[in-house]
Amino acid sequence: MTTLEEMSARALARGPGCPAIEWEKRWIDWEEMRQIAYRVNDLVAASGADPRAPVAMVPRNRPNALAALLGLNATGRTISMIHVYQTPPGIIRDILRLKPAVVIIGAEDFAEEIKSVLREQGIAGIALTGMDAAAVPGCERSTAAFNSPPSHPQIDLLTSGTTGPPKQFALSYDMIAKHMVGANMLPIDKAQDPATLTPLYMYLPFGNFSGIYATLPTLLLGLRAVLVDRFSLATCLDYIVRYRPAFVGTPTAALQMMLEANVPREDLASLRSINTGASPLDPTVQRAFEERYGIPVLLAYGATEFGGPVTLMTLQLYQEWGEKKFGSVGRPFAGAQLRVVDPETGAVLPPGKEGLLEAISPRIGPHWIRTTDLVILDEDGFLFHKGRADGAIMRGGFKLLPDTIERALKLHDAVSAAGVTGVPDKRLGQVPAAAIQLKPGVATPTIAEFEQHLRNHVEATHVPVKWLFVETLPYTPMMKVDRAALSRLFASG
């Protein structure tokens, strides 16, 4: 089997004039990608960091960060990803937890307090600017100690919380090479030269699993891509109109956005399908979209803990089963096995009964992985996702645990108790809403103060959209926050 190191080195060796990434309407070729990849590798080596020590990346969707990632892959470095969409204190918290030898981050995100922590900890810093990289003054050398390295190189990611609270999750280079690249499921004509195929729309942040799953196969297989900082309806429609692709991947929220914007049918006329599934899709939105545009919406279901998707509604399945399986996230693929169990007893349930999903993903191993997703697996092997059993909030492609937000709110000096629940949102599926019980006699802080407080402790996606101040939170007899009653409070308000 070709290793990830070999795949990455081979990609970086592609000739000048061979386009790789379109960024802000300009094509960046593989010569430019190679130059910055080699530059980053030289800086890491010059820092004196042990070759086995992890390198942390805090990446935005930029060509320079993609090139740096491939360069590190080519040299077999272990990489720890840190989410960029958080405040400097949040990034610092992750750096101190991960203890990398080197941190690579965009110059615009390299706040002074981050540099100060790197100097204190003896961690080298590399700043990415345009299509170049430079050592951060005062952080050129790495003297940081590190724990026992993994036996094989890997990319460490933070899970999204499908099977419990978010935790660090390691993707081995071998798994990426075999299951992501070698067995990729991109619906492309593999008989053609990849460089001549329609470029893919690349919007997923590659600091998380979905982004890695979409990014590495694209680049390593030689496909071109249109890279954007993050999804927006404007960039997506611009891509579709300019390149007339047969398919496009979008977040589920994009369908509601297209309906609300009343996008002309002719703008989407080239599409044979839209692929989505990072979060549940409201069936009424799917129905309205398909009826207006006549384009099949193909859903998938997966998780970081599964090493990717484990079910997929292909165009062939959609055409064969059609209306009978409307709303399904498809059948198992890539050797995955599924079963549904009773939430209380763990007993395996027959087809058609709702319960918790368990899955075996050969990418990960032969064991059953329990989720907190409520599903139905029908007699034909199609999976229907019904929601979450643990109260997790599905905000677009992000899965948020109310407990995480509540714990952060309780760190505020004015807060006596806090309750968080999800409330419906047409575009994102759900958004967090917080009810606050203040301590007696304190002045009521502003919503802006609470929002800033949260950004110092959790990622921006966790900041509630709706707020209530209550005298007493609703509780269950076991003195847990009654989330059903909380939801009713927001519904009535």
Helices and strands as residue ranges (DSSP letters): H 4-12, E 19-23, E 26-29, H 30-46, E 55-58, H 63-74, E 79-81, H 88-98, E 102-106, G 107-109, H 112-121, E 124-129, E 132-135, E 154-158, E 168-172, H 173-175, I 176-181, G 194-196, E 200-202, H 209-220, E 225-227, H 233-243, E 247-249, H 253-261, G 265-268, E 273-276, H 283-293, E 297-303, G 304-306, E 308-312, H 315-321, G 322-325, E 331-332, E 337-341, E 354-360, E 369-377, E 383-388, E 393-395, E 398-400, H 402-409, E 415-425, E 429-438, H 447-455, G 460-462, E 466-469, H 483-492
